[in-house]
Amino acid sequence: IPGKIVHIYTHRGAYKATEVPRKFRELRHISLAGNMLSDHLARQYYEALLEVKSVRRAKAPLPEWTGFGEESTCACCASRFTWASTSDTEAQEARDKHNCRMCGGLVCDPCSQNRLPLTDLGITLPSRVCDRCYNDMGGIMANGEDGETMARSFLAEEDTDMDATALDKENRSGSRDGGAMAGSRQRRSVVVDELASRIPSIADALG
């Protein structure tokens, strides 16, 4: 915005922006940070402003975050935040604390390894979510890759089985045909069982 000073900052895991006056005292002090140069590139400005716009138009507000001093155990596994670290110092505990972008809860690093875009909150880039939210959202099928791969595998299995059955009818006796068809049904049942095991995750995602 020509002639205006816009401050872009993170709030509850998302970018927000506000206009600040030229006489704002905090502008007189620049805090050094490792990412201060990369964060001030034109691309970073543009992407941040796009997220600001998206968050403002989102269907749901950003969740309240649990403060670092409010909890001493992980909201998912109920263990101390440093259970997976070799150090148990306060500094290490602070490094091992993370807020889930979906629910705002405070979780440890092993319980927040998954990343998902949160479109309802206006966050389009994959962001840190806890295991509980990941499973509630049906994260196993969220990116569509597993479902698509399973579908392709199942169809390929069907085509292979149909070709094998047709070949057996021409070259084998009836008894051997029955054995081939039984093996075919058994292979298909494994794929069907695996698909059926994923149905609760799909239902949760749609619900």
N, C-alpha and C positions, 0 to 999 in steps of 0.2 A: 504494500500500500504506500504509494509515494507520499513522503512527508510525515508518515506515521511510524511509530515504534510498536511493533507487535511482539509480545513475549510468548513463545511456544514452550509449553512445559508438560510434564507427565502428571496425570492425576488418576489414581486407581488403575494404573496400567494402560492408560490411553492418552493420546495427545490432546491438549486443549490450548486455546490461544486467547490472549487478552491484550487490549491496547494499554500502554503505560505512558505516562507523561514524560517529557524530556528531562524534567527535574527530579525524576525518581532517584532516590539516593542509592539504591542497590545497583544502578547502572554505572556508578563510579568505581565499583569493585568487580574485578573479573576473577572468578575462581578457576584455577588451573585443573584440568581433568584430562585423562588419557584420550578421550574421544572428542575433545573440544574442536579439533580441526575437521574430523570426518563429519561431525554433526552440523557443520556450517557450510557444507557443500550445497550447490543449487538443487541437486536431486533430493537431498535429505529435507530441505525446506519444502519442496514441492510435495513429497510423499507425506510429510507431517501435516501440511495444510489439507491434503486430501482426507487424512484420517480425522482431523478436526471437524471437517464438514460431515463426514460419515457418522461420527459419534453424535453430533448435534441432531441428525435426522434419524437416529436409531429408534427401534421400536421400544427398547427397554433401557432404563438408566444403568449406569455402571454400579456394580455392587459395592457395599461398604467393605472396606478392607480392615482386617484384624491387625491391630498394631503389634509391632515386634515385642513390646513389653507386656502385652496382654496375655500371652500364652507361653507355656514352657514345654508343651508337648505337641506333636504333629496332630492335625485334625483328622488325618486319615488312619494312621497306624498307631496313634497314641503313644509313640516312643519319643524319647528325647531327640531333639533336632540333630544332634551330633552322633547319633548311633552308628552311622555309616562312615564316620571320619576317624582319623587316627588321633585327632586332638579334641580336647573337651573344654577349651578355653572359651571365654565370652566372645572373643573376636571370631573364633571358628563357628560358634553358635549363630552369630549374626550372619555369617556368610552362608550358613546352611538353612536359613529361614527364607521361605518364598511364599508370596501370596498367589493363590489361584486366581486367574483373571475372570473365571466364571462365577465363583461363589465368594471370593474375597478371603477365604479361610487361609490360615497360616499352616503351611505344610513343609515337610522336609524335602530334600532334593530327590531321593529315590521315589517318593510318592508323587512327583510332579515332573516326570520325564516326557509326558505326552504334550503335543502341540496341536491346537485346532483353531481355525478361524471362528470368531464369535460374531457372526453377522447380525444377530439380534441386538448386540451391544454396539455395532458400528465398527468392530475390529475385523478387518478383512484379512490381515496377515496371521499365519499360525502363531498362537500365543500359548504360554504355559498354562496348563490346566491340571488339576489334581486327578488322581486315579478315580476318585468317586464321581466327579463330574464327567470324566471321560467315559466311564461305563454307563452313567445315566443317560448320556447323549448318544449312546450306541457308537462310540468311537471306533470300534472294530470295523464298521462298515462306512464310517464317515467320509473317507476320501474316495470310496467307490472302487478302489483298485482291487480289494480282496473279492468283492462281490462280482466284479467283471471277470476277474481271473477264474473264479469258481465257475461262472456261467460258461466261459469258453472251454474250460476243462470238461465240464459235464457234457456239453454239446459234442466235443471231440470224442469223448468216450462213447456217446451214443452212435456217432458215425462209424467208429471203429467196430463196435459191436454189431451194427447192422451189416457191415461188409463181411465180417467174420461169419455171421449166420448165413448169409447168402452163399458164401464160398463152401461152407460145410454142407449145405443142401445139395450141392452139385457133386462134391468129391467124397463125402463120408456117408456112412450108414446112419440109419435113424437113431441107433443107440448112442453113437458118438455125437450126433447132432444134439441130443438131449444133454449130454455132458457139457458141450460147449455153451449151450444156452444157459445152463445152470451156473457155469462160471461167469458168464456175462452178467446175469442177474446179481450175482454176488458182488462183482466189481461195481455195478451201478448202485447197489445198496450202500456201499461205503461212502460214495459221493453224496447220496441222498441223506444219509445220517449226518454227514458233516454240514450240509446245508441246513438241515432241521435244527442242529445245535445252535445255529446263528440266528434263528427266528426271534428269540426273546430280545436280542440286541436291536434287531430291526424294528420290532414293535415299540421298544422304549424310545428309539429315535423318532418314530412317527408320532408317538403319544406326547 
